[in-house]
């Protein structure tokens, strides 16, 4: 029969207290301050890129079939709003940037892509599913948070934030 030593409850509570708190998902009404991000093409976009502008953030992965359906829709919306204040940032959760670079190049996507990292996760919270879309207004307030594939008309409607 195996034996074990019971851990006193106070020791267990103390041990758990030093673990980092899990990141919580953002919710409508929260305020997000995006950090500087390095895109997969090597460019760095600083926090000033987002300041005072609405931002559509999409979290996705190359292996996600729902993302594969949504990305062309996002590309179309991005192209239609290029000369507006609306900013787009996509965040890949893939483990290898080279996989993402190849995927984006093959599909001729031009929307900005960065890789998920701890600093970005801290800013936008835990991911609840993919694709996931978060829209920030000009003040960084979350005005939309959608989890799962959005239909073409829903993605196209994100363009309305360019004028809000």
N, C-alpha and C positions, 0 to 999 in steps of 0.2 A: 504494500500500500504506500502510495506516495505521500510525503508530508510537505507541508509548506508553512511558512511563518506568516501569520496575519500581520498586515500593516495597520498600525493605528490610524484611525480616521483623520486625526489632526495632521499626521505626516502626509497622508494622501492629499488632503486639501491644500497643504502647503506646496506640495509638488505640482499640483495642477495650477496653482496660482502663478507659477513662473512661466507657464506655457503661453505663447502669444494667443490672443483672442482671435477666433476665426473671423475673417472679414465678412461683414454683413453685406447683403446685396443693397444697392441703392434703390430708393423708392421715389415715386413722384412727390415733389416738394422738397427733396433733399438738395443741397447745394454741393456741386463738384468743382474742384479746382484741378484742371488737368495739368500735369507736369510736362516738362520737356520730354519729347519722344524722339527716338531715332527710327527712321523709316527703313524698310528693307533695302531701299536704294542708297542708303548711307546718309541721306539728308537728316538734319536735326531740326525739329520744329519746337520752338520755345513756348513757354506759357503765354507769351504775348500774341501768339498765333490765334489763340482761342478767345482772348479777352475781348469782351464786348460784342461777341459774335455768337449766333446760334451754331450748335454743333450736333451732327448726327454721328453717333458712335455705334459701330457694329462689331460684335464679338463673333468670330467664326472659325472654321477649320477646313483644311483642304479635303479631309476625309468625310465631311458631313454632307449627306445628300440634300438636305434642306438648304444648306448654305449654297450648294451648287445651283439650286433653283433661284435663290434670292440674290446672289451676287450680280448676275446680269441685270436684274431690276435696279439694284443699287447703282451699278455703273451708268445705266441710262439716266437715273435721277441726278447723279453726280455730274454727268456731262451737261445736263439741262440747267444746272445751277452754278456752273463754273464761275461765272462773272457776277455772282451775288455774294452777300456777306456769309451765306451758309457754308460752314466748313464740314467736311466729312473726314472721319478717322476710322479705319477698320483695324481691329486687333485680332491677330491670329493666335490661337492657342496651340498651334502645332509645335512640336519640340524642336524642329530643325528649320532655321530661316531659309536654307537653300531649297527645301521642298516648297516653301511658300513662294520664293522668287520664281521658281520654275512654273508653278501653277498659275501665278499672276501673269507672267510673260506669255505663256501658251494661250491664255484667254484674252490677252490684250487689255487687261484691266488697268485703269489709270488712277483709280482712287487711291489715296494714301493708305499704306499698310505698315503697321508696326507689329512687333511681337509682344505678347503678353509678358509682363515682368512684375516683380513685387511692388515697385513704385506705382505702376499703373493700376495694379490690382487694389492697392491701398486707396487710390483716388476714386476708382469706379466701383469698387466692391467686388464681392464674390459673384461668380457667374452661376446662373441658375439653369442654363440650358443654352443651346446654340441652334440657329443664330439667335442673337440677343441684340436688340436695338435700344439704345438710350439716346434721348434727345434732350439737349441742354438749351435753355433760352439764352439770351444775351448776357444774363447775370449769372450763368452757370447753374441755374435751377433746373432740376429734372422735370420736364413737362410731359414726357412719354417714356414708358419702359415696357417693351414688348419682348416676350420670349416665344421663340418658335418662328417658323417661316411666315413671312408676310406676303400677301398676294400682290400682284403687280400694281393694282390701283392703290393699295395701302402704302407701298414703297413710293410710288409717284406722288402721293399726297404729302410725303415728308418735305417736298419742295416748298410747301406753304410756310415753313419756318424761315425761309429766306427773307420774308418780308415782315416777320413779327419781331 
